[in-house]
Amino acid sequence: MAEEESVQVEEGLLPVLKWDQGLFEQTTRGFQFPPEWDARYPRQGQTAADAPVGYIKFFADFFLE
C-alpha cells in the first residue's frame, strides 16, 4: 500500500500518497486497464506534463481515494 504523510490544508490534514512502480502496476491490474491502452509509468523526473502525444494522464488519488 502507499506510504502516507499528512499535509495541512484549510479543511484539515490530508494524506499525501507516494506513487511508485508497484502501486502503478497494482492499480492498472486492479482496475483492469486493457493492454491496448499501453499504460506507462513515468521515468524518474517526469511529470504528467511529460506524457507522450496521444496519451492521457491519470493521478493515483483519483483511483485510490
C-alpha positions as CSV (number, residue, x, y, z in Angstrom):
1,M,0.0,0.0,0.0
2,A,1.1,3.6,-0.4
3,E,3.1,5.3,2.3
4,E,1.3,8.3,3.8
5,E,2.3,11.5,5.4
6,S,0.0,14.4,6.2
7,V,-0.2,18.0,4.8
8,Q,-2.1,20.9,6.3
9,V,-4.9,22.3,4.1
10,E,-7.7,24.7,5.0
11,E,-10.1,21.8,5.9
12,G,-7.6,19.8,8.0
13,L,-4.9,17.2,7.3
14,L,-4.9,15.2,4.1
15,P,-2.7,12.2,3.3
16,V,-0.1,12.5,0.6
17,L,0.2,9.3,-1.4
18,K,3.6,8.1,-2.6
19,W,3.3,6.9,-6.2
20,D,5.7,4.1,-7.2
21,Q,6.0,1.5,-9.9
22,G,4.5,-1.2,-7.7
23,L,1.4,0.8,-6.9
24,F,1.1,1.8,-10.6
25,E,1.1,-1.9,-11.6
26,Q,-1.3,-2.9,-8.8
27,T,-3.7,-0.1,-9.9
28,T,-3.6,-0.9,-13.6
29,R,-4.2,-4.6,-12.8
30,G,-6.9,-3.9,-10.2
31,F,-8.9,-1.6,-12.5
32,Q,-8.3,-4.0,-15.4
33,F,-6.7,-1.5,-17.8
34,P,-6.8,-3.1,-21.2
35,P,-3.3,-3.9,-22.8
36,E,-4.2,-1.7,-25.8
37,W,-4.2,1.3,-23.5
38,D,-0.4,0.9,-23.2
39,A,-0.4,2.4,-19.7
40,R,3.1,3.6,-18.8
41,Y,4.7,4.5,-15.5
42,P,6.8,7.8,-16.0
43,R,10.5,7.6,-15.9
44,Q,12.4,9.3,-13.0
45,G,12.0,13.1,-13.1
46,Q,9.0,13.0,-15.4
47,T,5.6,14.5,-14.6
48,A,2.1,14.2,-16.1
49,A,3.1,17.1,-18.3
50,D,5.7,14.9,-20.0
51,A,3.2,12.3,-21.3
52,P,3.8,11.4,-25.0
53,V,1.4,12.9,-27.6
54,G,-1.8,10.9,-27.7
55,Y,-1.6,9.7,-24.1
56,I,-3.8,10.8,-21.3
57,K,-2.6,11.4,-17.7
58,F,-4.2,9.9,-14.6
59,F,-3.5,10.5,-11.0
60,A,-3.3,7.9,-8.3
61,D,-5.6,9.9,-6.0
62,F,-8.5,9.5,-8.5
63,F,-8.3,5.7,-8.3
64,L,-7.2,5.3,-4.6
65,E,-9.3,7.8,-2.6
